[in-house]
Amino acid sequence: MSWIEALAVLSAMIFFHELGHYSAARFFGVYVEVFSIGFGKKLGSFMWLNTRWQISAIPLGGYVKMKGQDDLDPTALSSDNDSYNSKKPWQRIIILLAGPLANFLLAWILLLAIALGGPKALSPIIGKVLPDSPAHISGLQSGDTILTINGEEITTWNDVSDHVKSSLGALNLQIQRSNAIQIVVVTPKITESHNLFKETVYQPMVGIAASGATITLNLSPIDALTYATKETYNSSLLIFQSVQKLITGVVPAKEVGGVVSIVQITADATAYGWMSLFFFSALISVNLGVLNLLPIPALDGGHIMFNLYEMIRRKAPSEAVITQLTIGGWIMLLGLMSLGLYNDITRLMK
């Protein structure tokens, strides 16, 4: 059942993406012929608002077929007023941006629901103190709870990490040890470590690790809005950085995952409750939004690139150039999908 739920979640992410395109297209008077979830053979459909809404056999994406716009045939143009290509470039760009923006909005809504439901976070309790580290030298011990740093209240372990990483000198920590409150001064030391992408970095550290204990955050409506916005931004930035690291070779190609990985992770998340499911759904939604903004022909970002060219040069790219670049884009996408599927199968076999 969890895999069925995972496919339903993935389809919902795709639906909201295409709904963004659909809504913007209708706003500018573009006739939308088909709204499809999935590719390939049509499994079922119905007519509504003069559009055929359908579900197709291959649940690996979706599309909105607008009059005068066809990814498989870039030359399928129409001069009618209700066609996509008759609109001004800036209007087309808004239609294209609406899909990824819908994904970011959906992620924000999911994260807001988590924030209002009381998300869990690592407690600022020290679990381990490295020998001969600044923390060890200053007298910090396992089990100490950090209450404030330089007079600022500490709520989560992330607060501790942020203060240490941004420190420019000694830190005044107010800690609770057993039933006593103590002040400890610790000076971070620039230390070699590794980031999320396994790159070597040098940053201030004091030599402590979290205990693993968690707390439930009771956020006010304003704090919840801030939480959702911050998490959406951080997730988007992480995806952008991951793509950059993949292109530059920092992240090996074997780390690329496909739809099987997405479905498996989402299926696993359902077993841990609705918050876990919402969180991973938000990540998937952000992922779809970011990847569709990449300047690859056949993706929204590629079409935006063509329209920006038209705005700057006052003329559209030639049909031959658009066709060749679009074919190249599809080859690139199919290659990435094949790589992701190969990696997924390899992981499953192991």
C-alpha positions in Angstrom: 0.0 0.0 0.0 2.9 2.4 0.8 4.1 2.2 -2.8 0.6 3.1 -4.1 0.6 6.0 -1.7 4.1 7.0 -3.0 2.9 7.0 -6.6 -0.1 9.1 -5.5 2.2 11.6 -3.9 4.4 11.8 -7.0 1.3 12.3 -9.2 0.1 15.1 -6.9 3.5 16.9 -7.2 3.2 16.6 -11.0 -0.5 17.7 -10.9 0.4 20.9 -9.1 3.2 21.7 -11.4 1.0 21.3 -14.5 -1.8 23.1 -12.8 0.5 26.1 -12.5 1.1 26.1 -16.2 -2.6 25.6 -16.9 -3.8 28.4 -14.7 -1.3 30.9 -16.1 -2.1 29.8 -19.7 -5.9 30.3 -19.1 -5.2 33.7 -17.5 -3.6 34.9 -20.7 -6.3 33.4 -22.9 -4.4 30.4 -24.2 -6.5 27.4 -25.2 -5.3 24.3 -23.3 -6.1 21.2 -25.3 -4.9 18.4 -22.9 -4.0 18.2 -19.2 -2.3 14.9 -18.7 -0.9 13.1 -15.6 1.6 10.6 -17.1 2.8 9.9 -20.6 2.0 7.3 -23.2 -1.3 5.5 -23.7 -4.4 7.2 -22.3 -6.0 5.2 -19.5 -9.0 7.5 -18.9 -10.2 11.0 -19.6 -13.0 13.5 -19.3 -13.8 16.9 -20.7 -14.0 19.9 -18.4 -13.6 23.7 -19.1 -13.0 22.8 -22.7 -9.9 20.8 -21.8 -9.4 17.0 -21.9 -8.2 15.9 -18.5 -6.5 12.5 -18.7 -4.4 9.9 -16.9 -1.8 8.1 -19.0 0.0 4.8 -18.5 3.5 5.9 -17.7 3.5 7.8 -14.4 6.9 9.5 -14.9 5.6 13.0 -15.4 2.8 15.0 -17.0 2.2 17.7 -19.5 -0.2 20.5 -20.5 -0.7 20.6 -24.3 -1.4 24.2 -25.3 -2.5 25.3 -28.7 0.5 26.4 -30.7 3.1 24.7 -28.4 4.3 21.1 -28.7 7.6 19.9 -27.1 7.8 17.0 -29.5 7.3 19.3 -32.5 8.7 22.8 -31.9 7.5 23.9 -35.3 3.8 23.2 -34.5 2.8 26.9 -34.4 -0.5 28.7 -34.6 -1.3 32.3 -35.4 -4.7 32.3 -33.6 -5.2 34.7 -30.7 -5.7 31.8 -28.3 -2.5 30.1 -29.1 0.6 30.0 -26.9 3.0 31.3 -29.5 0.8 34.3 -30.3 1.4 35.6 -26.8 4.2 38.1 -26.0 7.5 36.6 -24.8 7.0 37.9 -21.2 3.6 36.3 -21.1 5.0 33.0 -22.2 7.8 33.2 -19.6 5.1 33.7 -16.9 3.3 30.6 -18.2 6.5 28.7 -18.1 7.5 29.9 -14.6 4.1 29.2 -13.2 4.8 25.4 -13.1 8.0 25.5 -11.0 6.5 28.3 -8.8 3.5 26.1 -8.1 5.9 23.4 -6.9 7.6 25.9 -4.6 4.3 27.1 -3.3 3.1 23.5 -2.6 6.4 22.8 -0.7 5.8 25.9 1.4 2.3 24.9 2.2 3.4 21.4 3.2 6.2 22.8 5.4 3.8 25.3 6.9 1.5 22.4 7.9 4.5 20.7 9.6 5.3 23.9 11.4 1.8 24.3 12.7 1.7 20.7 13.7 4.7 20.9 16.0 7.9 19.7 14.2 10.7 17.9 16.1 14.2 19.2 16.3 17.5 18.1 17.9 17.7 19.3 21.5 20.7 21.5 22.5 22.0 18.7 24.8 25.7 17.7 24.4 26.1 14.1 23.7 29.9 13.8 23.0 32.9 16.0 23.7 36.0 15.3 21.7 39.2 14.9 23.7 41.6 17.9 23.6 39.0 19.9 21.7 38.1 23.6 22.7 35.0 22.2 24.4 36.9 19.7 26.4 39.5 22.3 27.4 36.8 24.7 28.6 35.2 22.0 30.7 32.0 21.2 28.7 30.7 17.7 29.5 28.3 15.2 28.0 24.8 15.8 29.2 25.2 19.6 29.5 22.2 21.5 28.1 23.2 24.8 26.3 20.7 27.5 27.4 22.2 30.6 25.8 25.2 31.7 23.7 26.4 35.2 24.0 23.2 36.1 25.7 20.9 34.7 22.9 18.5 32.0 23.9 19.2 28.5 22.4 16.3 26.3 21.4 17.7 23.7 19.1 21.0 22.1 18.2 20.9 24.1 14.9 21.1 27.3 16.9 24.3 26.0 18.6 25.7 25.1 15.2 24.9 28.4 13.6 26.5 30.4 16.5 29.7 28.3 16.4 30.0 28.5 12.6 29.5 32.3 12.5 31.7 33.0 15.6 34.6 35.5 15.4 36.0 34.8 18.8 35.2 33.4 22.2 31.6 32.2 23.0 29.9 32.6 26.4 27.8 29.6 27.0 25.2 29.4 29.8 24.7 25.7 30.4 22.6 23.6 32.8 24.4 20.7 34.4 22.2 18.6 36.7 20.3 21.3 38.6 23.0 24.0 38.4 23.5 26.8 35.9 27.0 27.6 34.9 28.9 29.9 32.5 31.5 28.4 30.3 33.7 30.3 27.8 34.9 28.4 24.8 36.9 29.6 21.8 36.1 27.8 18.5 39.0 26.5 16.5 39.2 26.5 12.7 39.1 22.7 12.0 39.1 20.6 8.9 35.8 18.8 8.3 33.6 17.5 5.4 30.4 19.0 4.2 27.3 17.3 2.9 28.9 16.7 -0.5 32.0 15.2 1.2 34.2 18.2 0.3 36.9 19.3 2.6 36.0 22.5 4.4 37.6 24.6 7.2 35.3 26.2 9.7 35.1 27.1 13.4 34.3 24.1 15.6 34.4 23.4 19.3 34.3 19.6 19.3 30.9 18.6 20.5 28.1 16.5 19.1 24.4 16.4 19.8 23.0 13.8 22.1 20.2 12.8 19.7 17.4 13.8 22.0 14.6 15.7 20.3 12.1 18.4 21.3 8.8 19.5 19.9 8.7 23.0 18.6 5.5 25.0 19.6 5.6 27.7 16.9 3.4 30.7 16.8 1.6 31.4 13.4 4.3 34.1 12.6 7.1 31.7 13.6 5.5 28.9 11.5 5.4 31.2 8.4 9.1 32.0 9.0 9.9 28.3 9.4 8.1 27.3 6.2 9.8 30.1 4.2 13.3 29.3 5.6 13.0 25.5 5.0 11.7 26.1 1.4 14.6 28.4 0.7 17.2 26.0 2.3 15.7 23.0 0.3 15.8 24.9 -3.0 19.4 26.0 -2.3 20.4 22.4 -1.5 18.9 21.2 -4.8 20.7 23.9 -6.8 24.0 23.1 -5.1 23.5 19.4 -5.7 23.0 20.0 -9.4 26.0 22.2 -9.5 28.2 19.6 -7.7 26.9 16.9 -10.1 27.9 19.0 -13.1 31.3 19.9 -11.8 31.9 16.2 -10.8 32.0 16.7 -7.0 29.0 14.4 -6.7 29.6 11.2 -8.7 27.2 10.1 -11.3 26.4 6.9 -9.3 24.6 9.1 -6.8 21.9 10.1 -9.4 18.6 8.6 -8.5 15.5 8.0 -10.6 11.8 7.6 -10.1 12.3 4.3 -8.3 14.4 6.0 -5.6 11.8 8.8 -5.3 9.0 6.3 -4.9 11.0 4.1 -2.5 12.0 7.0 -0.2 8.4 8.4 -0.2 7.1 4.9 0.6 9.5 4.6 3.5 8.4 8.1 4.7 4.8 7.1 4.9 5.7 4.6 7.7 6.9 7.4 9.9 3.8 9.4 10.0 2.3 12.4 8.1 5.0 14.9 9.1 7.7 12.7 7.5 5.5 12.2 4.4 4.9 15.9 4.1 8.6 16.7 4.5 9.7 14.4 1.8 6.8 15.5 -0.4 8.0 19.0 0.0 11.5 18.0 -1.0 10.2 16.3 -4.1 8.1 19.3 -5.0 11.1 21.6 -4.6 13.2 19.2 -6.7 10.7 19.3 -9.5 10.6 23.1 -9.4 14.4 23.5 -9.4 15.1 20.8 -12.1 12.4 22.3 -14.4 14.1 25.7 -14.2 17.4 24.3 -15.6 18.2 25.8 -19.0 17.8 22.5 -20.8 15.6 22.6 -24.0 12.4 20.5 -23.5 12.3 21.7 -19.9 10.6 24.9 -18.7 14.0 26.5 -18.3 14.9 25.8 -21.9 11.7 27.4 -23.1 12.4 30.4 -20.9 15.8 30.7 -22.5 14.3 30.8 -25.9 11.8 33.5 -24.9 14.5 35.6 -23.3 16.5 35.4 -26.5 13.5 36.6 -28.4 13.0 39.5 -26.0 16.6 40.6 -26.3 17.1 40.0 -30.1 13.5 41.1 -31.0 13.2 37.9 -33.0 12.6 34.3 -32.3 15.3 31.7 -32.8 15.1 29.9 -36.1 13.0 26.8 -36.3 16.0 24.7 -37.2 17.9 25.9 -34.1 14.9 25.3 -31.8 14.4 21.8 -33.2 18.0 20.8 -32.9 18.3 22.1 -29.4 15.1 20.5 -28.3 16.2 17.1 -29.7 19.4 17.5 -27.8 17.5 18.4 -24.7 15.4 15.3 -25.0 18.5 13.1 -25.5 20.0 14.7 -22.4 16.9 14.1 -20.3 16.5 10.5 -21.5 20.1 9.9 -20.7 19.7 11.3 -17.2 16.5 9.2 -16.7 18.3 6.1 -17.9 21.3 6.8 -15.6 18.9 7.3 -12.7 17.0 4.1 -13.5 20.3 2.1 -13.9 21.5 3.4 -10.5 18.1 2.5 -8.9 18.2 -1.1 -10.3 21.9 -1.4 -9.1 21.0 -0.3 -5.6 18.0 -2.7 -5.5 20.1 -5.6 -6.6 22.6 -4.9 -3.9 
